[in-house]
């Protein structure tokens, strides 16, 4: 026991050292006149410290004022692109946007790197190399389609895609056009089933919880199942990924845990700003608890006090999720997410803090439409 | 700790998500309630037909007998509830503790539901206009005048999304079981008590548990119930009413905007009706859709408002176990102050007067809840915004309006009590489609005759009258 603890402590310490070194490297990059993004070079003039000399570890990032997501709305979008990447092909991905100007983020390679790292966490038994995939979720201005397609290609497969427009879905919900909502969902599911039954040997897929549910119910209605169609690995994400939903999905929609049903599902938590946080394996023995761990050191998830976003809550306590993104393409120090959850202990695979029970931040929950696709 | 599970066709299901229920005044934990998720409901609804099949193993007469037994059990029995048993006294305490209703009102609601269960045979006889219930069971049969009639069930179950704030509404879904249709209920988050106790009484009385689902949960559960059941009812706000107005599979029960209309021929004798008006406004804490929120007359309206205010204005917020407690607490933080703010804004209009102001502050705030003491407002014209408002406490607008304009100005009215002997006006009121239930004469708006349909006839909603042609032998065999 003590040896295990000692090993974990060593891993935790090593991860912290790596994070501190990475933090300094990234801050040097973004605040260097030759490499940094115009936004941060401009912001540097407003700061009462010099990031180049005063940021010496991750904890020093507290010196930055809170990152305001309003800064991400509107143009020119080029102000976010590091000068070092001025001549690189650049994507822009958006979040939100049902009303008003969406938040945007420029990306060169980050989505590929994030999903290649995520690929390492997928068990080959259920996500076989060279298998074809189905991406059932939003594309358009979102990162997700390109990211999932890259994940599939990186693993040697070809990805089929069904589009879904979450902005339209949110409008349907707000207008109360529930018949249209159902019709649109059916439109997506019908397309998915057409692809899944067209002989493409699809074994893996991405879908949101709502769509997994709708797909499984429709397949059941048609006398078949994901398992019978050959699907073995599903990656999914969203705040509606609750333990109860996961239990329902595994026990009733899939027909049992992966050893029984042959289907392995892994929840993820992420967004355009951060990347992708992976889940600790979800088991019935652990009451389907879902704990997410960010891809440190490229991104950090912390759980902070509701009344003091600079202070972590104790392990097991509830707080607001704060994200920090530390890549050469994008620097976001301490962004308060619209979610809350419980702080989780490090463990061997991810020797840094995690977050469980992620759900919409209670003060914003009533104004937030979640689980739309 | 009492744990109330989800019920899936009679089988208890403990969810990984639970919702705690606390006493509205003390914060004492009362229970934890398992929370369903929408998908679980959708999946269960695939076997809804089994509920009807199971109930059809009994004829309607047998089910009516079981319902009558259930009435007694519901009213007096020690019944299973989750991991504990519940007496009638436990029920009253628990319902009051989580809804804010005074305990004597909870007892009154038990009596009301039990009355309906006990008299179900007569109620169904009235709703079906005396048809043999076997016609609904078989789908067709011979009417007493020798004509073949057919009534086809439009759904094997009735879904209902129930409210938290008015335990009196449950009478509406009670007739479903003896009609051999299953029940799929989403209880109100603060009021799971009635649905669970009636379910327990049904099962104890021998009604198949497999005919009932109880799904406490969030909005997605409500949507799944409405989507998954071909016939369902929902209780909600005016916004809810508008959202489902065009959906013929959903019967919407929104605000009542019930009113008392005093004719010119009776208004000079208004004092004779004072008790009736006070009862209509005040009974059941003013929470029901059948409470009067408007009293309309062409003259003497200031005196009427003043007299009602003299009776209701001094009423204080009392503890829930006080035998004279007449007000229900608002248990959701911020609700009562927000309602008071809305009313205060409306009171700024010239011609609108608060007659209860002199009896002290209407908003009474406690650490965990708040009360609104009764309010009586006078409007010198029907065009003031507050003349068309209804709130969840004893509130009434006394509106001055010429009789000739009343029908057009009152707007939607669930219960309209007309105090008049004017035959022409009674005839016009009878034709007014904006009045759902019409009482002609001195009948308080809250006194419902259970032999009359409420907000549409449940039979018409659940069954469709259609052609059914067959040989007489086959009909006779049935």
Interface residues (C-beta under 8 A of the other chain):
Chain A: X176 X178 X179 X182 X213 X217 X220 X221 X242 X243 X244 X245 X247 X248 X249 X252 X253 X287 X288 X371
Chain B: X15 X16 X17 X35 X37 X39 X40 X42 X43 X46 X220 X223 X227 X242 X243 X247
